[in-house]
Amino acid sequence: MATNPGEQACQLCHQAHLAPDLYGRKRQEGGFCFHRYCLFFASGLYPVTTSSGRVGFFPSHVQSVLDHAAQKICCVCGKSGACINCWVLGCRRSFHLPCARQGECITQYNYYRAFCSHHRPRQAVDRDPEPHTDCLLCFEAVDDSKSYTTMGCPACQHAWFHRRCIQGHALRAGSSAFCCLLCRDKEHFQQEMLRMGIRIPRRPPAWETAEAFEGLMARHSRCDASHCLCPAGREQAEEEGPWQLLLCSSCAAEGTHRSCSSLRDSADSWECQGCAGPSTASRAGSETPAPSSASRAGPGPRQGSAGPEGSSRSAAPGPVWVRVGSRLQRRAHHQPYSRPRRRR
């Protein structure tokens, strides 16, 4: 019965508080109160699509199912009102949807078919878990053989999970990210899990939400200079002026006030020391020293460089072109030109 007297219980499973991900939200329509999936799995009840595209049920059909279920006893809990029959023809076992897992029954959410513990499908895995095999989700030991609570991947046949663990992972991952954690197979893995009664919601992963990425989308908003000069503190950020906050143009993970890094008013970019390197001072637009007179005069003659024994030797000049008679001749380095001797 309902745990909270003030809340109405489902008329099919006689429970009020169940997980909406596995049993659906509780609905009250036409004087009836039921969980969504309790109604969908009820035997002899077929949905009707209205002109607006909404799926519903005729109240007269729902009432007939309730009257018929009141005469059946659940094979798991022993109470009346079992509205779900085993799909195998000739089997007379019935059960409530919340009692399915306790009685090791299987409910296939893709076709809304149910099987009792005697006729439930078996895993399409050719091998059993090796001794001391752990679940890839909770890292606790699984059974030594395939069972209702121990499930394996049909693709690699090396990944093993507890049923409760893989069901929880499917609810979090959704159909777009639910796959084997070992071989990453998705198609065969999802088909096998659906066949074995695992509900896989058709949606993106639960972790891909705006709240999950709120920290990643936050903009850096403090001055990271070694000595912040702003009287209002590092968190102060103005739109212009000496306390305008500029973020690193490469990583955007650090910021500085213009005055704290001696940036000119015309500077519109800045790089932190980690991105620009310690030797560049990372101050774009800051005052830089004027070039020396030697640098303005242009490159001078090459100075001698010390050899391995400390001796000084001048670097050899580049090749030059000299005129020999009526032709130009390329020489490795400049040599004094001497007129060739005439033959006598």
KAKA-V18074 format. One record per residue. N is the residue number from 1. OMEGA is omega as a letter, one per 20 degrees, with the letter a starting at -180 (none if undefined). BURIAL is + if it has 16 or more other C-alpha atoms within 10 Angstrom, else -. Layout:
BEGIN
N|OMEGA|BURIAL ; N|OMEGA|BURIAL
END
This chain:
BEGIN
1|a|- ; 2|r|- ; 3|r|- ; 4|a|- ; 5|a|- ; 6|a|- ; 7|a|- ; 8|a|+ ; 9|r|+ ; 10|a|+ ; 11|r|+ ; 12|a|+ ; 13|r|+ ; 14|r|+ ; 15|a|+ ; 16|a|+ ; 17|r|+ ; 18|a|- ; 19|a|- ; 20|a|- ; 21|a|- ; 22|a|+ ; 23|r|+ ; 24|r|+ ; 25|a|- ; 26|a|+ ; 27|r|- ; 28|a|- ; 29|r|- ; 30|a|- ; 31|r|- ; 32|r|- ; 33|a|+ ; 34|r|+ ; 35|a|+ ; 36|a|+ ; 37|r|+ ; 38|r|+ ; 39|a|+ ; 40|a|+ ; 41|a|+ ; 42|a|+ ; 43|r|+ ; 44|a|- ; 45|a|+ ; 46|a|- ; 47|r|- ; 48|r|- ; 49|a|- ; 50|r|- ; 51|r|- ; 52|r|- ; 53|a|- ; 54|r|- ; 55|a|- ; 56|a|- ; 57|r|+ ; 58|r|- ; 59|r|- ; 60|r|- ; 61|r|- ; 62|a|+ ; 63|r|- ; 64|r|- ; 65|r|+ ; 66|r|+ ; 67|r|- ; 68|a|- ; 69|r|+ ; 70|r|- ; 71|a|- ; 72|a|+ ; 73|r|+ ; 74|a|+ ; 75|a|+ ; 76|a|+ ; 77|r|- ; 78|r|- ; 79|a|- ; 80|r|+ ; 81|r|+ ; 82|a|+ ; 83|a|+ ; 84|r|+ ; 85|r|+ ; 86|a|+ ; 87|a|+ ; 88|a|- ; 89|r|- ; 90|r|- ; 91|a|- ; 92|r|- ; 93|r|+ ; 94|a|+ ; 95|r|+ ; 96|r|+ ; 97|r|+ ; 98|a|+ ; 99|a|+ ; 100|a|+ ; 101|r|+ ; 102|r|- ; 103|r|+ ; 104|r|+ ; 105|a|+ ; 106|r|+ ; 107|a|+ ; 108|a|+ ; 109|r|+ ; 110|r|- ; 111|a|- ; 112|r|- ; 113|a|+ ; 114|a|+ ; 115|r|+ ; 116|a|+ ; 117|a|+ ; 118|a|- ; 119|a|- ; 120|r|+ ; 121|r|- ; 122|a|- ; 123|r|+ ; 124|r|+ ; 125|a|+ ; 126|a|- ; 127|r|- ; 128|r|+ ; 129|r|+ ; 130|r|- ; 131|r|- ; 132|r|- ; 133|a|+ ; 134|r|+ ; 135|a|+ ; 136|a|+ ; 137|a|- ; 138|r|- ; 139|r|- ; 140|a|- ; 141|r|+ ; 142|r|+ ; 143|a|+ ; 144|a|- ; 145|r|- ; 146|a|+ ; 147|r|+ ; 148|a|+ ; 149|a|- ; 150|a|+ ; 151|a|+ ; 152|r|+ ; 153|a|+ ; 154|a|+ ; 155|a|+ ; 156|a|- ; 157|r|+ ; 158|a|+ ; 159|a|+ ; 160|a|+ ; 161|r|+ ; 162|r|+ ; 163|a|+ ; 164|a|- ; 165|a|+ ; 166|r|+ ; 167|r|+ ; 168|r|+ ; 169|r|+ ; 170|r|+ ; 171|r|+ ; 172|a|+ ; 173|a|+ ; 174|a|+ ; 175|a|+ ; 176|a|- ; 177|a|+ ; 178|a|+ ; 179|r|+ ; 180|a|+ ; 181|a|- ; 182|a|- ; 183|r|- ; 184|r|- ; 185|a|+ ; 186|a|+ ; 187|a|- ; 188|a|- ; 189|a|+ ; 190|r|+ ; 191|a|- ; 192|r|+ ; 193|r|+ ; 194|r|+ ; 195|a|+ ; 196|r|+ ; 197|r|+ ; 198|r|+ ; 199|r|+ ; 200|a|+ ; 201|r|+ ; 202|a|- ; 203|r|- ; 204|r|- ; 205|a|+ ; 206|a|- ; 207|r|- ; 208|r|- ; 209|r|- ; 210|r|- ; 211|a|- ; 212|a|- ; 213|a|- ; 214|r|- ; 215|a|- ; 216|a|- ; 217|a|- ; 218|a|- ; 219|r|- ; 220|a|- ; 221|r|+ ; 222|r|+ ; 223|a|+ ; 224|r|+ ; 225|a|+ ; 226|r|- ; 227|r|- ; 228|a|+ ; 229|a|+ ; 230|r|+ ; 231|a|- ; 232|r|- ; 233|a|- ; 234|a|+ ; 235|a|- ; 236|r|- ; 237|r|+ ; 238|a|- ; 239|r|- ; 240|r|- ; 241|a|- ; 242|a|+ ; 243|r|+ ; 244|a|+ ; 245|r|+ ; 246|r|+ ; 247|r|+ ; 248|a|+ ; 249|a|+ ; 250|a|- ; 251|a|- ; 252|a|- ; 253|r|- ; 254|a|+ ; 255|r|+ ; 256|r|+ ; 257|r|+ ; 258|a|+ ; 259|a|+ ; 260|r|+ ; 261|r|+ ; 262|r|- ; 263|r|+ ; 264|a|+ ; 265|a|- ; 266|a|- ; 267|r|- ; 268|r|- ; 269|a|- ; 270|r|+ ; 271|r|+ ; 272|a|+ ; 273|a|+ ; 274|a|- ; 275|a|- ; 276|a|+ ; 277|a|- ; 278|a|- ; 279|a|- ; 280|r|- ; 281|r|- ; 282|r|+ ; 283|r|+ ; 284|r|+ ; 285|r|+ ; 286|r|+ ; 287|r|- ; 288|a|- ; 289|r|- ; 290|r|- ; 291|a|- ; 292|r|- ; 293|r|- ; 294|r|- ; 295|r|- ; 296|a|- ; 297|r|- ; 298|a|- ; 299|r|- ; 300|r|- ; 301|a|- ; 302|r|- ; 303|r|- ; 304|r|- ; 305|a|- ; 306|r|- ; 307|a|- ; 308|a|- ; 309|r|- ; 310|r|- ; 311|a|- ; 312|r|- ; 313|a|- ; 314|r|- ; 315|a|- ; 316|r|- ; 317|a|- ; 318|a|- ; 319|a|- ; 320|r|- ; 321|r|- ; 322|a|- ; 323|r|- ; 324|a|- ; 325|r|- ; 326|a|- ; 327|r|- ; 328|a|- ; 329|a|- ; 330|r|- ; 331|a|- ; 332|r|- ; 333|a|- ; 334|r|- ; 335|r|- ; 336|a|- ; 337|r|- ; 338|a|- ; 339|r|- ; 340|a|- ; 341|r|- ; 342|r|- ; 343|r|- ; 344|none|-
END
